[in-house]
Amino acid sequence: MNARVEHKDLGLTDYNECWRVQQKIFDSLLRNGESVQALILCEHPHTYTLGKSGLQENLLVGDEFLNKIGAKFYRIDRGGDITYHGPGQMVGYPVLDLKRFGIGLREYVNRLEESAIATLRGWGINGVRSDGAAGVWLEPDEGRPLRKICAIGVRSSRYVTMHGFALNVNTDLRYFGYINPCGFVERGVTSMEAELGYAVKMEDVKREFVRRFEEQFGL
């Protein structure tokens, strides 16, 4: 079957608008297995999303405070708990038919993680996996805890995927202080900028990620 994946860079896009784009592709793939797959990359305005099995109490502030900081909140149909999306974060939504790649959901998540790990390696950042927690992490060092740099939360139906990952590039990490990220209270959050001490060009990160993603999925 045709494994072609179309790349869409939506820039800074409202979460709801991006959700509609991926939902349209997702529905098309479910109806017609020959439809074109997509890798959507974007940034979002300040947004919190809570997965279907997540706990509301992991959002530590109320509606009034969300309005004050200009953030929106959505309960959505992906796996995982609560996370933050915002400017300076590369968000990716691969809408794929995993049957075309001959893999299941666990291997799919593994390849997403490996794509992010290989991307980070290009800037000398050593991303790792953490047992029992999806995403990419940096190991404890110099008094800092295990900390997440890339969150992953996906949904699949009949092997078609939506939702995806969020890699912190130049993200304002203060916004993570208003949640228990992914439900964890004892772990930290970081970004490429925080680790390197300088801002990274988003276009360079997107370009490198697409290259690593294509390697992982044989495109």
C-alpha positions as CSV (number, residue, x, y, z in Angstrom):
1,M,0.0,0.0,0.0
2,N,1.0,3.6,-0.5
3,A,2.9,4.9,2.6
4,R,3.3,8.5,1.3
5,V,3.0,11.1,4.0
6,E,2.1,14.7,3.2
7,H,3.8,17.4,5.3
8,K,1.7,20.3,6.6
9,D,3.3,23.2,8.5
10,L,0.4,25.2,10.0
11,G,2.6,27.7,12.0
12,L,0.9,29.2,15.0
13,T,-2.6,27.8,14.9
14,D,-5.5,27.6,17.3
15,Y,-5.8,24.2,18.9
16,N,-9.4,23.7,17.7
17,E,-8.6,24.6,14.1
18,C,-5.7,22.2,14.1
19,W,-7.9,19.5,15.6
20,R,-10.4,20.0,12.8
21,V,-7.6,19.6,10.2
22,Q,-6.3,16.3,11.6
23,Q,-9.9,15.0,12.3
24,K,-10.7,15.5,8.6
25,I,-7.7,13.5,7.5
26,F,-8.3,10.8,10.2
27,D,-11.9,10.3,9.1
28,S,-10.9,10.1,5.5
29,L,-8.3,7.4,6.2
30,L,-10.9,5.4,8.2
31,R,-13.4,5.6,5.2
32,N,-10.8,5.0,2.5
33,G,-7.6,3.2,3.3
34,E,-6.0,4.7,0.2
35,S,-6.3,8.3,1.4
36,V,-3.2,10.4,1.9
37,Q,-1.6,10.4,5.3
38,A,-0.2,13.5,6.9
39,L,2.4,14.8,9.4
40,I,1.1,18.1,10.7
41,L,3.5,20.4,12.5
42,C,2.5,23.6,14.3
43,E,2.7,25.8,17.4
44,H,-0.4,26.7,19.5
45,P,-1.4,29.7,21.6
46,H,-1.3,28.9,25.3
47,T,-3.4,25.8,25.7
48,Y,-3.9,23.0,28.2
49,T,-5.3,19.6,27.1
50,L,-6.4,16.7,29.3
51,G,-6.5,13.2,28.0
52,K,-9.5,10.9,28.4
53,S,-8.1,9.1,31.4
54,G,-6.5,12.2,33.0
55,L,-7.4,13.7,36.3
56,Q,-9.0,17.2,36.4
57,E,-7.1,18.0,39.6
58,N,-3.9,17.9,37.7
59,L,-4.9,21.3,36.4
60,L,-4.0,23.4,39.4
61,V,-5.8,26.7,38.5
62,G,-9.4,27.7,37.8
63,D,-11.1,29.3,34.9
64,E,-10.5,32.9,36.1
65,F,-6.7,32.3,36.3
66,L,-6.7,30.7,32.8
67,N,-8.4,33.8,31.4
68,K,-5.9,36.0,33.2
69,I,-2.9,34.2,31.5
70,G,-4.7,33.9,28.2
71,A,-4.9,30.1,28.1
72,K,-7.6,27.7,27.0
73,F,-8.4,24.3,28.4
74,Y,-9.7,21.3,26.4
75,R,-10.6,17.7,27.5
76,I,-9.7,15.6,24.5
77,D,-9.8,12.0,23.3
78,R,-6.1,11.1,23.3
79,G,-4.3,8.9,25.9
80,G,-2.3,10.4,28.7
81,D,-3.0,13.1,31.3
82,I,-2.7,16.9,31.2
83,T,-0.1,18.8,29.2
84,Y,0.6,22.3,28.0
85,H,1.0,23.6,24.5
86,G,2.3,27.1,23.6
87,P,4.5,29.3,21.4
88,G,8.0,28.0,21.1
89,Q,6.9,24.3,21.3
90,M,6.9,22.1,18.2
91,V,3.7,20.2,18.2
92,G,3.3,17.3,15.7
93,Y,0.2,15.4,14.7
94,P,1.0,12.3,12.5
95,V,-2.2,11.0,11.0
96,L,-1.1,7.6,9.8
97,D,-2.5,4.2,8.8
98,L,-0.2,1.9,10.8
99,K,-1.2,-1.1,8.6
100,R,0.7,0.5,5.8
101,F,3.9,0.3,7.9
102,G,3.1,-3.1,9.4
103,I,3.4,-2.0,13.0
104,G,1.2,-1.7,16.0
105,L,0.6,1.2,18.4
106,R,3.5,0.4,20.8
107,E,6.0,0.3,18.0
108,Y,4.5,3.5,16.6
109,V,5.0,5.4,19.9
110,N,8.6,3.9,20.0
111,R,9.3,5.4,16.6
112,L,7.9,8.8,17.5
113,E,10.2,8.8,20.6
114,E,13.2,7.7,18.5
115,S,12.5,10.5,16.0
116,A,12.6,13.1,18.8
117,I,15.6,11.5,20.5
118,A,17.5,11.6,17.2
119,T,16.4,15.2,16.6
120,L,17.7,16.3,20.0
121,R,21.0,14.5,19.4
122,G,21.6,17.0,16.6
123,W,22.0,19.7,19.3
124,G,24.0,17.5,21.6
125,I,21.1,16.8,23.9
126,N,20.8,13.2,25.2
127,G,17.2,12.3,25.3
128,V,16.1,9.0,26.9
129,R,13.0,6.9,27.6
130,S,11.6,6.4,31.1
131,D,10.0,3.1,32.1
132,G,6.2,3.4,32.3
133,A,6.1,6.9,30.9
134,A,5.7,7.8,27.2
135,G,7.8,10.6,25.8
136,V,11.4,11.7,25.9
137,W,13.2,12.7,29.1
138,L,16.6,14.0,30.3
139,E,18.3,12.0,33.0
140,P,18.9,13.6,36.5
141,D,22.1,15.7,36.7
142,E,23.6,18.5,38.8
143,G,20.7,18.3,41.3
144,R,18.0,18.5,38.7
145,P,15.4,15.7,38.5
146,L,14.4,13.5,35.6
147,R,12.7,16.0,33.3
148,K,10.5,15.7,30.3
149,I,11.4,17.5,27.0
150,C,8.9,15.8,24.7
151,A,5.4,14.7,25.6
152,I,3.5,12.0,23.6
153,G,-0.2,11.3,23.7
154,V,-1.9,9.5,20.8
155,R,-5.3,8.0,19.8
156,S,-5.8,5.2,17.3
157,S,-8.9,3.6,15.7
158,R,-8.6,0.6,13.4
159,Y,-4.8,1.4,13.3
160,V,-5.3,5.0,12.2
161,T,-3.6,7.5,14.5
162,M,-4.2,11.1,15.5
163,H,-2.9,13.5,18.2
164,G,0.9,13.0,18.7
165,F,3.8,14.8,20.4
166,A,5.0,18.1,21.7
167,L,8.7,19.0,21.8
168,N,9.7,21.9,24.0
169,V,12.1,24.0,21.9
170,N,11.9,27.6,23.2
171,T,8.8,27.1,25.4
172,D,7.9,29.4,28.3
173,L,8.2,26.7,31.0
174,R,6.4,28.8,33.6
175,Y,3.1,27.6,32.1
176,F,3.9,24.1,33.3
177,G,3.9,25.4,36.8
178,Y,0.1,25.6,36.7
179,I,-0.4,21.8,36.1
180,N,1.1,18.5,37.2
181,P,2.6,17.7,33.7
182,C,1.3,14.3,32.5
183,G,0.1,13.7,36.0
184,F,3.6,13.6,37.6
185,V,4.5,15.7,40.6
186,E,8.0,14.6,41.3
187,R,9.5,15.1,37.8
188,G,10.5,18.3,36.0
189,V,10.0,19.8,32.6
190,T,12.7,21.3,30.3
191,S,13.3,22.7,26.8
192,M,16.0,22.8,24.3
193,E,16.6,26.5,25.1
194,A,16.8,25.8,28.9
195,E,19.3,23.0,28.3
196,L,21.5,24.9,25.8
197,G,21.3,28.4,27.2
198,Y,20.2,30.0,23.9
199,A,17.1,30.0,21.7
200,V,16.9,27.5,18.9
201,K,15.5,28.3,15.4
202,M,12.2,26.5,15.2
203,E,12.5,26.0,11.4
204,D,15.8,24.1,12.0
205,V,14.2,21.8,14.5
206,K,11.2,21.1,12.3
207,R,13.5,20.3,9.4
208,E,15.6,17.9,11.5
209,F,12.6,16.2,12.9
210,V,11.0,15.6,9.5
211,R,14.3,14.0,8.4
212,R,14.4,11.8,11.4
213,F,10.7,10.9,11.2
214,E,11.1,9.8,7.6
215,E,14.1,7.6,8.6
216,Q,12.1,5.9,11.3
217,F,9.1,5.3,9.0
218,G,11.0,4.4,5.9
219,L,9.7,7.3,3.8
